[in-house]
Amino acid sequence: MSTPITDRAAIVLQQIDAALALAEKATKGPWTAQPADSPQIMSPKNEHCVSTTYGCYATKEDKANNATFIAASRTLLPASLRCLKTAIQAHLETLRGQWRDRATEIAERDLATLCDQWSAAQ
């Protein structure tokens, strides 16, 4: 027996909340890479960075949180974009009127697709 889509969606939402918690712990953005010959990731006020090279004044905990966020972002951003694309495509399909009589079926199908895409990136 497969897991109900509402349960799968709840799990994905919990995972998204955990990913957002990583972002909240990290130094506020936007971040920039400065300069190319001495790679560092700096905050807007050049207060913090991930690198331990000259000019980096972040605490050990901040560096760890920032590095964790950067590493997680490599996977989470593409997964998020795939999910967003799927959701937009589904809404466009619905707006075009192709599936108005089957709204519940479409919602379940779209939620299943979003959950599958998110889980594949974990």
N, C-alpha and C positions, 0 to 999 in steps of 0.2 A: 504494500500500500504506500502510495507516495504521500509526501508531506503536503498538507493543504497550502494553497498559494498565500493565504493570509498569514500563516505561520512563517513561510519562507520570506515574505515581504517584511515581517517584523524582525527577523534575523538580519536581513540586509540593512534595515533602518538602524539597528543597534550597531552594526559594523560601520555604517556611515557616521554615526555619532562618535564612535571611538576614533575614527580618522579625523573628524573635526576637532576632537579634543587634542590631538597632536598639533594641529594648526594653532589652537589657542595657547598652547604652552610655548610655542616657538616665538622668536622675536617678531614683532609686527613688520609687515612688508610695506611696499614692495621691496624685494631684495635685488641687489645688482652684483654682478661679478666685476671686481676691480682689482688691479688692472690685469690685462691679459698675460703679462710677463710674470706676475706674482699672484696666482689665483687665490682670491678670497671672496667670500660671499658676505656682503655688507648690508646693514639696515639703512633706511633712508637717511638717518643722521650719522651714519658711520659709527654707531655706538657698539654694535655687536657683529660678530662674524662666526663662521664655522671653523675657518682656518685658524691654526695656532701660530701663523707667521707674524712677523713684526706688525704692530699696530692693532692687534686684536685684543680687546679688553673684556670680552665676554667671560662670564664665570664658567667653571667646568660644567655645571648643571645646564646653563644656557647653551653651551656648545653641544652637549649631548642631546638636549631637546631639539635644537636646530638640525643637527645631523640626522636624528631619527625622522624628523619631518621631511627633510630633503629625500632621504632614502625611501620613505613611504610614498612620497609624492610621485616618484618615478613610475610606480604601479597604479596608484590611486587616481592620478589625473587622467591617464588614458581610459581607465575603467569608467570614470565619471563621465567623460566625454562620450564614450560608447553608449552609456545608459541614457544620457541626455539626447543623443541622436535618435535612439530607439523611441524615446518618449515623444519627441517632436514628430517623428515619422508617423507614429500611431495617432497622434492628435490630428495631423494633416489628413490621414486616411479617414478618420471619423468626420472631420469637417467637410470632406468631399462627398459625404453622404453614402459611402459605399457599405457601411456596416451599421446603420442606425438601428436596425431591428435586432441586432445582436450585441448590444452594448455590454452586457455582463460577460458574455463570452470573450469579447475583445479585451475588456479590462483584465480578465484572468489571464488571457494569452500574453498581454503586454507585461503584466506583472511577472509572469513566469520568465519571459525573455529577459527583463531587467534583472531579476534575481539570478538567472543563469549567467549573465554577463558579469555581474558583480562577483559572484562566487568563483568564476573562472580566474579572476585576477587576484584572489586571496591566496 
